[in-house]
Amino acid sequence: MMAQKVIRIGTRDSELALWQARTVEKKLNDLGYKTEIVAVKSAGDIILNKPLYELGITGIFTKTLDIAMINGQVDIAVHSMKDVPTALPEGIVQAAVLERANEKDLLIYKTNLDFLSQEGTIASGSLRRQAQWLHKYPNHKVVDLRGNVNLRMQKLNDSDWNGALFAAAGLERIGLKPKKYEVLDWMIPAPAQGAMVVLAMANDEFCWQAVSELNDLETDICTYIERQFLRTLEGGCTAPIGAIAKFTEDTIEFKGALFSIDGTQKMEVEKVVPIELWKKIGFELAKEILSNGGEELMTNIKESLKKDE
């Protein structure tokens, strides 16, 4: 009888979130599970007039679905993993990380790239993208850009900005990547960028076991390292942090960085380690940054974000 349980998949109601939920639904259906999708609006989608860091970003997009799961309205929740806080609410577990898509950031530009060598205005709601852009182009201005992918693209089209910064994966998933874009190979992505995660209730063995069949081990390990680096550095506050871990044959290549909000300061670590040491890499490299001036920089970031509130 248990196999007949319908797994209710919780998701935000944006086009991208629904695409992600349907992808998980198809994978579960292919394994013989019955599913239904339940779309929920999150505060992060509703409050568009405040920068993300003022909303206390940690969990702004995931909180509504966490509550829906805890209240029993949905059984599992599908998220872009980079939106998920590194500390999950009590009773909620990570059931699967799906194989990672493109982890890169893109510059979507309006007319041409001449502005790169002059003054320009670039839009992004991400402190990480803003800081890295200013680090490379200190004479540019960055402006805040909020909303789901479709809304942000519309705002760019309606604006006089030179361009805006997006995650490649989101645009590619819903076929929204325009002709005029530049891949930002130099920009370090957000921890877990391009990966989707499925959360379940710890006490719901049927659902988390079903979902665990979708887990991609390589992506799971790499995102674990990146998120451990993030958690160790920021301790629950939001900061301009990038991290990427990649498998080679028998090693893991890791690159991570912490930036000041204005992009003037950059602290970067890069390391290749044997695969068997994966459990501690993120922690150890974050500690390295913290002991080399990162702690002071994090204090300054926290103080300047408080002033903006």
C-alpha positions as CSV (number, residue, x, y, z in Angstrom):
1,M,0.0,0.0,0.0
2,M,2.8,2.4,0.9
3,A,4.0,2.7,-2.7
4,Q,0.7,4.3,-3.6
5,K,1.4,7.4,-1.5
6,V,1.3,10.5,-3.6
7,I,4.4,12.6,-3.0
8,R,3.4,16.3,-2.9
9,I,6.2,18.4,-4.4
10,G,6.4,22.0,-2.9
11,T,7.8,24.7,-5.1
12,R,7.7,28.5,-5.6
13,D,5.4,29.6,-8.4
14,S,7.9,31.3,-10.7
15,E,8.6,29.7,-14.1
16,L,12.0,28.6,-13.1
17,A,10.9,27.1,-9.8
18,L,8.1,25.2,-11.6
19,W,10.5,23.9,-14.2
20,Q,12.7,22.6,-11.4
21,A,9.8,21.0,-9.7
22,R,8.6,19.3,-12.9
23,T,12.1,18.0,-13.5
24,V,12.0,16.3,-10.1
25,E,8.5,15.1,-10.7
26,K,9.5,13.4,-14.0
27,K,12.4,11.7,-12.4
28,L,10.2,10.4,-9.5
29,N,7.5,9.3,-12.0
30,D,10.1,7.4,-14.0
31,L,11.0,5.5,-10.8
32,G,7.3,4.6,-10.4
33,Y,6.3,7.1,-7.7
34,K,3.1,9.1,-7.8
35,T,3.4,12.9,-7.4
36,E,1.6,16.2,-7.5
37,I,3.0,19.7,-7.6
38,V,1.9,22.3,-5.0
39,A,3.0,25.9,-5.8
40,V,3.5,28.4,-2.9
41,K,4.4,32.1,-3.0
42,S,7.4,33.1,-1.0
43,A,8.1,36.4,0.8
44,G,11.2,36.7,-1.4
45,D,9.0,36.8,-4.4
46,I,6.5,39.2,-2.9
47,I,8.8,41.9,-1.3
48,L,10.5,43.3,-4.4
49,N,11.3,46.8,-3.2
50,K,14.0,45.9,-0.7
51,P,17.5,44.6,-1.5
52,L,17.9,41.0,-0.6
53,Y,20.4,41.6,2.3
54,E,17.8,43.9,4.0
55,L,15.4,40.9,4.1
56,G,18.0,38.9,6.0
57,I,18.5,36.7,2.9
58,T,19.2,33.5,4.8
59,G,16.2,31.4,3.9
60,I,13.9,34.2,2.5
61,F,13.0,32.0,-0.6
62,T,12.9,28.7,1.4
63,K,11.1,29.7,4.6
64,T,7.5,29.5,3.1
65,L,8.1,26.0,1.8
66,D,9.8,24.9,5.1
67,I,6.6,25.9,6.9
68,A,4.4,24.2,4.3
69,M,6.5,21.0,4.8
70,I,6.4,21.2,8.6
71,N,2.6,21.9,8.5
72,G,2.1,18.8,6.3
73,Q,0.8,20.7,3.2
74,V,3.7,19.4,1.1
75,D,6.0,16.4,1.5
76,I,9.2,17.6,-0.2
77,A,10.5,20.9,-1.5
78,V,12.6,21.7,-4.6
79,H,15.0,24.6,-4.5
80,S,17.9,26.2,-6.3
81,M,20.5,25.0,-3.8
82,K,22.3,28.4,-3.7
83,D,19.1,29.8,-2.1
84,V,19.0,27.3,0.7
85,P,20.5,28.3,4.1
86,T,23.5,26.2,5.1
87,A,21.7,25.3,8.4
88,L,18.4,23.6,7.7
89,P,15.4,23.9,10.1
90,E,15.1,21.2,12.7
91,G,13.3,18.1,11.3
92,I,14.1,19.0,7.6
93,V,16.8,17.0,5.8
94,Q,18.6,17.2,2.4
95,A,17.3,14.2,0.6
96,A,19.0,14.6,-2.8
97,V,21.2,17.0,-4.9
98,L,20.6,16.6,-8.6
99,E,23.4,16.6,-11.1
100,R,24.7,20.1,-11.5
101,A,23.9,22.2,-14.6
102,N,26.1,25.2,-15.8
103,E,27.6,26.9,-12.7
104,K,28.7,30.0,-14.5
105,D,27.5,33.6,-14.3
106,L,26.6,35.6,-17.4
107,L,26.6,39.2,-18.4
108,I,23.5,40.0,-20.4
109,Y,24.1,43.3,-22.3
110,K,21.9,45.6,-24.2
111,T,23.7,46.9,-27.3
112,N,27.5,46.1,-27.3
113,L,30.4,45.7,-24.9
114,D,32.1,49.1,-25.4
115,F,31.0,50.2,-21.9
116,L,33.4,47.7,-20.4
117,S,36.3,50.0,-21.1
118,Q,34.4,53.1,-20.1
119,E,31.8,54.0,-17.4
120,G,28.8,51.8,-17.2
121,T,25.9,50.7,-15.1
122,I,25.3,47.0,-14.3
123,A,22.3,45.5,-12.4
124,S,22.4,42.6,-9.9
125,G,20.6,41.7,-6.7
126,S,23.6,39.6,-5.6
127,L,26.2,41.0,-3.3
128,R,28.6,38.4,-4.6
129,R,28.1,39.4,-8.3
130,Q,28.1,43.2,-7.4
131,A,31.4,42.9,-5.5
132,Q,33.2,40.9,-8.1
133,W,32.0,43.2,-10.9
134,L,33.3,46.2,-9.0
135,H,36.6,44.5,-8.3
136,K,37.1,44.1,-12.0
137,Y,35.4,47.3,-13.1
138,P,35.9,49.8,-10.3
139,N,34.7,52.8,-12.4
140,H,31.3,51.1,-13.0
141,K,28.1,51.6,-11.0
142,V,26.1,48.7,-9.8
143,V,22.3,48.9,-9.1
144,D,20.0,46.5,-7.3
145,L,17.8,44.2,-9.4
146,R,15.2,42.0,-7.7
147,G,12.5,39.5,-8.8
148,N,12.3,36.2,-10.5
149,V,14.4,35.6,-13.7
150,N,11.6,36.7,-16.1
151,L,10.9,39.9,-14.1
152,R,14.6,40.8,-13.9
153,M,15.0,40.3,-17.7
154,Q,12.0,42.6,-18.2
155,K,13.4,45.2,-15.9
156,L,16.7,45.1,-17.8
157,N,14.9,45.6,-21.2
158,D,12.9,48.5,-19.8
159,S,16.0,50.2,-18.2
160,D,18.9,52.4,-19.4
161,W,21.5,50.0,-17.8
162,N,24.3,48.6,-19.9
163,G,23.6,45.1,-18.7
164,A,22.7,42.8,-15.8
165,L,24.2,39.7,-14.2
166,F,22.5,36.3,-14.2
167,A,23.2,32.7,-13.4
168,A,23.5,30.8,-16.6
169,A,21.6,27.7,-15.3
170,G,18.4,29.6,-14.7
171,L,18.2,31.2,-18.1
172,E,19.2,28.0,-19.9
173,R,16.6,25.9,-18.0
174,I,13.7,28.1,-19.2
175,G,15.1,29.0,-22.6
176,L,15.5,32.7,-21.7
177,K,19.1,33.2,-22.6
178,P,19.2,36.1,-25.1
179,K,21.7,36.4,-28.0
180,K,23.7,39.1,-26.4
181,Y,25.6,37.6,-23.5
182,E,29.1,37.1,-22.2
183,V,30.2,34.1,-20.1
184,L,32.0,35.4,-17.0
185,D,34.7,32.8,-16.6
186,W,36.5,35.0,-14.2
187,M,33.6,35.3,-11.7
188,I,33.6,32.8,-8.9
189,P,30.0,31.4,-8.7
190,A,27.8,31.2,-5.6
191,P,28.3,28.1,-3.5
192,A,26.1,25.3,-5.1
193,Q,25.2,27.5,-8.1
194,G,23.6,25.4,-10.9
195,A,22.6,22.6,-8.5
196,M,19.0,21.7,-7.4
197,V,18.3,20.3,-4.0
198,V,15.3,18.4,-2.7
199,L,14.4,18.7,1.0
200,A,12.2,16.3,2.9
201,M,11.0,15.7,6.5
202,A,13.5,13.6,8.5
203,N,10.6,11.5,9.9
204,D,9.1,10.8,6.5
205,E,11.1,7.8,5.6
206,F,9.1,7.0,2.5
207,C,9.6,10.4,0.8
208,W,13.3,10.8,1.6
209,Q,14.1,7.3,0.6
210,A,12.3,7.9,-2.7
211,V,14.0,11.2,-3.3
212,S,17.5,9.9,-2.3
213,E,17.4,7.7,-5.5
214,L,17.9,11.0,-7.5
215,N,21.1,12.0,-5.6
216,D,24.2,12.7,-7.8
217,L,27.1,11.9,-5.6
218,E,29.7,14.1,-7.3
219,T,27.5,17.2,-7.1
220,D,26.5,16.3,-3.6
221,I,30.2,16.2,-2.5
222,C,31.2,19.4,-4.4
223,T,28.2,21.4,-3.1
224,Y,28.9,20.1,0.4
225,I,32.5,21.5,0.2
226,E,31.3,24.9,-1.1
227,R,28.5,25.3,1.4
228,Q,30.9,24.3,4.3
229,F,33.2,27.0,3.1
230,L,30.3,29.5,3.1
231,R,29.0,28.5,6.5
232,T,32.4,28.7,8.1
233,L,33.1,32.1,6.7
234,E,29.8,33.9,7.2
235,G,28.1,32.3,10.2
236,G,24.6,33.0,9.1
237,C,25.0,36.5,7.7
238,T,25.0,37.3,4.0
239,A,28.3,38.3,2.4
240,P,30.0,38.4,-1.1
241,I,31.4,34.9,-1.1
242,G,32.1,32.7,-4.1
243,A,33.1,29.0,-4.1
244,I,33.5,26.2,-6.6
245,A,34.7,22.6,-6.2
246,K,35.3,20.3,-9.1
247,F,36.2,16.6,-9.4
248,T,39.2,15.6,-11.5
249,E,40.2,11.9,-11.7
250,D,41.3,11.5,-8.1
251,T,41.5,15.0,-6.7
252,I,39.2,17.9,-6.0
253,E,40.0,21.4,-7.2
254,F,38.6,24.1,-5.0
255,K,38.5,27.9,-5.5
256,G,36.9,30.2,-3.0
257,A,36.9,34.0,-2.3
258,L,35.6,36.6,0.1
259,F,35.1,40.2,-1.2
260,S,34.4,43.5,0.5
261,I,31.0,44.9,-0.5
262,D,32.6,47.6,-2.7
263,G,34.9,45.1,-4.4
264,T,38.1,46.7,-3.4
265,Q,39.3,43.8,-1.2
266,K,39.5,40.2,-2.4
267,M,40.7,37.2,-0.4
268,E,41.1,34.1,-2.5
269,V,42.1,30.5,-1.8
270,E,42.8,27.8,-4.4
271,K,43.8,24.3,-3.7
272,V,43.9,20.8,-5.2
273,V,43.4,18.0,-2.7
274,P,43.0,14.2,-2.7
275,I,39.4,13.1,-2.9
276,E,39.5,11.3,0.4
277,L,40.0,14.7,2.2
278,W,36.8,16.2,0.9
279,K,35.0,16.3,4.2
280,K,37.1,19.1,5.7
281,I,38.4,21.1,2.7
282,G,35.7,23.8,2.8
283,F,36.2,24.3,6.6
284,E,40.0,24.4,6.5
285,L,40.2,26.8,3.5
286,A,37.6,29.2,5.1
287,K,39.6,29.1,8.3
288,E,42.7,30.1,6.3
289,I,40.9,33.1,4.9
290,L,39.5,34.1,8.3
291,S,43.0,33.9,10.0
292,N,44.5,36.0,7.1
293,G,42.3,39.1,7.6
294,G,39.0,37.6,6.6
295,E,37.6,37.8,10.1
296,E,38.1,41.6,10.2
297,L,36.6,41.9,6.7
298,M,33.5,39.9,7.7
299,T,33.1,42.2,10.8
300,N,33.2,45.2,8.4
301,I,30.7,43.6,6.0
302,K,28.2,42.8,8.9
303,E,28.5,46.4,10.2
304,S,28.0,48.0,6.8
305,L,25.0,45.8,6.1
306,K,23.5,46.8,9.5
307,K,23.9,50.5,8.5
308,D,22.0,49.9,5.3
309,E,19.0,48.4,7.1
